[in-house]
Amino acid sequence: MKYIIAFLFILQVTIIASSAETTDEKKLRIEKQIKEEIEKEKKYAQEQKFYNNENYDFKRSEINKETLHLVPEIEVDDLDMNSVYD
């Protein structure tokens, strides 16, 4: 009878210790996953700031149609593209 009680006690202690390790592992895994998600959110926030067109001044890059006549025309000598693929 003593041996059965001792065996059950050792079994119980082993189960409790293994479950404690499991909860620690779960906590570490959850913390790691939270950190990864936070980094993804930071990256997403940066991308949204980049893609937000309110931060850009597009008027500056518009073409002035009055100065288009100053751009020289480029004459094309040969349009035969067959030599390109040889």
Backbone hydrogen bonds, N-H to C=O, Kabsch-Sander energy under -0.5 kcal/mol:
donor,donor_aa,acceptor,acceptor_aa,energy
5,I,1,M,-2.2
6,A,2,K,-2.6
7,F,3,Y,-2.6
8,L,4,I,-2.6
9,F,5,I,-2.4
10,I,6,A,-2.6
11,L,7,F,-2.6
12,Q,8,L,-2.5
13,V,9,F,-2.4
14,T,10,I,-2.4
15,I,11,L,-2.4
16,I,12,Q,-2.5
17,A,13,V,-2.4
18,S,14,T,-2.5
19,S,15,I,-2.3
20,A,16,I,-2.0
21,E,17,A,-2.1
22,T,18,S,-2.0
23,T,19,S,-2.2
24,D,20,A,-2.1
25,E,21,E,-2.7
26,K,22,T,-2.6
27,K,23,T,-2.6
28,L,24,D,-2.5
29,R,25,E,-2.6
30,I,26,K,-2.8
31,E,27,K,-2.7
32,K,28,L,-2.4
33,Q,29,R,-2.4
34,I,30,I,-2.5
35,K,31,E,-2.3
36,E,32,K,-2.2
37,E,33,Q,-2.3
38,I,34,I,-2.3
39,E,35,K,-2.2
40,K,36,E,-2.1
41,E,37,E,-2.3
42,K,38,I,-2.3
43,K,39,E,-2.3
44,Y,40,K,-2.6
45,A,41,E,-2.6
46,Q,42,K,-2.2
47,E,43,K,-2.4
48,Q,44,Y,-2.5
49,K,45,A,-2.0
50,F,46,Q,-2.0
51,Y,47,E,-2.7
52,N,48,Q,-1.2
53,N,51,Y,-0.6
55,N,52,N,-1.2
56,Y,53,N,-1.0
58,F,56,Y,-0.8
60,R,57,D,-0.5
61,S,58,F,-0.6
62,E,59,K,-1.0
65,K,63,I,-0.9
67,T,64,N,-1.3
68,L,65,K,-0.7
70,L,67,T,-1.4
71,V,68,L,-1.3
75,E,73,E,-0.6
77,D,75,E,-0.5
81,M,79,L,-0.9
84,V,81,M,-0.8
85,Y,81,M,-0.9
86,D,83,S,-0.7
